[in-house]
Amino acid sequence: MPRLKTGDYFVILITLLMCLFIFFSGKFWGNRGSESSKAVIRVGDLIYASYPLSKDRTVRIEGKGGHYCVLRIEDRRLDIIEANCPDKVCVNTPALTSTDGALVCLPAEILVTIEGEEGTEKEYDAVSQ
C-alpha cells in the first residue's frame, strides 16, 4: 500500500476545512427570517397571537382541553419550555429558528410557526399529488 505524500495531506486538510465551513455557515447564516419575522400561534383553526421575533419574551398559551404551553422567544428562536400535556413531545422538540418548521402540541391543538413579510417565504420547486 503506497504511503500518503505531503500533497495528499494538504488535500485532505482543505477538504475537511471546507466541510466544516459549510456545516457552520448553515447553522449561523441559515434562513432565520427577515427583521419583520414574527411568531404566529394558532390554537385549533384560529390565530391565537402573533409576536415579533425582535423582542425576547415568554408567553403562556392556553390550548384546548385544559392544556397549556409556555413559549419562549429568545434570540429569534422559538422554544416550548413547559407544557402540561401527558407526553411532552412539544417540550422535547428542538427550538424553531426558521420558516421551515413548526412547534406542535397535539393534545392542546397548538401550532407555532415563524412567518415573514410577504415575498420572503420560500417558494416551492414542485408540488406532488
C-alpha positions as CSV (number, residue, x, y, z in Angstrom):
1,M,0.0,0.0,0.0
2,P,1.5,3.4,-1.0
3,R,2.2,6.0,1.6
4,L,0.5,9.3,1.6
5,K,2.6,12.3,0.4
6,T,2.6,15.8,1.7
7,G,0.2,17.0,-1.1
8,D,-2.3,14.2,-0.1
9,Y,-2.4,15.5,3.5
10,F,-2.9,19.1,2.2
11,V,-5.9,18.0,0.0
12,I,-7.4,16.1,2.9
13,L,-7.0,19.1,5.2
14,I,-8.5,21.5,2.7
15,T,-11.5,19.2,2.2
16,L,-12.1,18.9,5.9
17,L,-11.9,22.7,6.4
18,M,-14.4,23.2,3.6
19,C,-16.8,20.7,5.1
20,L,-16.6,22.4,8.5
21,F,-17.2,25.8,6.9
22,I,-20.3,24.6,5.0
23,F,-21.7,23.0,8.1
24,F,-21.2,26.0,10.4
25,S,-22.2,28.6,7.8
26,G,-25.6,26.8,7.6
27,K,-26.0,26.9,11.3
28,F,-25.2,30.6,11.8
29,W,-26.3,32.2,8.5
30,G,-29.2,29.9,7.6
31,N,-32.8,31.1,6.8
32,R,-33.6,32.8,10.1
33,G,-36.3,35.1,8.6
34,S,-36.2,38.8,8.0
35,E,-36.3,41.6,10.6
36,S,-40.1,41.7,10.3
37,S,-40.4,38.0,11.0
38,K,-43.0,37.0,13.7
39,A,-44.1,34.0,15.7
40,V,-47.6,33.1,14.8
41,I,-49.5,30.9,17.3
42,R,-52.6,29.0,16.3
43,V,-55.0,27.1,18.6
44,G,-57.2,24.9,16.6
45,D,-58.1,26.8,13.4
46,L,-57.8,30.2,14.9
47,I,-54.8,32.6,15.2
48,Y,-54.3,33.0,19.0
49,A,-51.5,35.6,18.9
50,S,-48.6,37.0,16.8
51,Y,-45.3,38.3,18.3
52,P,-42.3,39.9,16.6
53,L,-39.1,37.8,16.9
54,S,-37.1,41.0,17.6
55,K,-38.2,41.2,21.2
56,D,-37.5,38.4,23.7
57,R,-40.4,37.3,25.8
58,T,-42.1,34.3,27.4
59,V,-45.8,33.6,26.6
60,R,-48.3,31.2,28.2
61,I,-50.6,29.7,25.5
62,E,-54.0,28.3,26.7
63,G,-54.8,25.4,24.4
64,K,-57.8,23.2,24.2
65,G,-58.9,20.6,26.8
66,G,-57.4,22.5,29.7
67,H,-53.8,22.1,28.3
68,Y,-51.3,24.9,28.0
69,C,-47.8,25.6,26.7
70,V,-45.2,28.1,27.7
71,L,-43.4,29.5,24.7
72,R,-40.0,31.3,25.0
73,I,-39.0,33.8,22.2
74,E,-35.3,34.5,22.6
75,D,-32.6,35.4,20.1
76,R,-35.0,35.0,17.2
77,R,-35.6,31.3,18.4
78,L,-38.9,29.8,19.5
79,D,-38.9,27.1,22.1
80,I,-41.7,25.4,24.1
81,I,-40.2,25.2,27.6
82,E,-43.2,24.0,29.6
83,A,-46.5,22.1,28.9
84,N,-49.0,20.1,30.9
85,C,-49.7,17.6,28.1
86,P,-49.1,14.0,29.0
87,D,-46.3,13.1,26.5
88,K,-44.3,16.3,26.5
89,V,-43.2,15.8,22.8
90,C,-43.6,19.6,22.3
91,V,-41.2,20.4,25.1
92,N,-38.6,17.9,23.8
93,T,-38.8,19.3,20.2
94,P,-35.7,21.4,19.2
95,A,-36.1,25.2,19.1
96,L,-37.5,26.7,15.9
97,T,-35.2,29.1,14.1
98,S,-36.5,29.4,10.6
99,T,-39.7,29.4,8.5
100,D,-39.0,25.8,7.6
101,G,-40.7,24.1,10.5
102,A,-43.2,24.3,13.3
103,L,-43.7,23.6,17.0
104,V,-46.8,21.5,17.7
105,C,-48.6,20.3,20.8
106,L,-51.3,17.9,19.7
107,P,-53.3,17.5,22.9
108,A,-53.6,21.3,23.2
109,E,-54.0,21.8,19.4
110,I,-51.3,24.4,19.5
111,L,-49.2,25.2,16.4
112,V,-46.4,27.7,16.4
113,T,-44.7,28.9,13.2
114,I,-42.3,31.6,12.0
115,E,-43.7,33.8,9.3
116,G,-42.0,36.7,7.4
117,E,-43.3,39.6,5.4
118,E,-44.9,39.0,2.0
119,G,-42.4,37.8,-0.5
120,T,-39.9,36.4,2.0
121,E,-41.5,32.9,2.2
122,K,-39.8,30.1,0.4
123,E,-41.1,29.2,-3.0
124,Y,-41.8,25.5,-3.8
125,D,-39.8,23.9,-6.6
126,A,-42.7,21.5,-7.3
127,V,-45.9,20.2,-5.9
128,S,-46.7,16.5,-5.9
129,Q,-50.2,15.0,-5.6
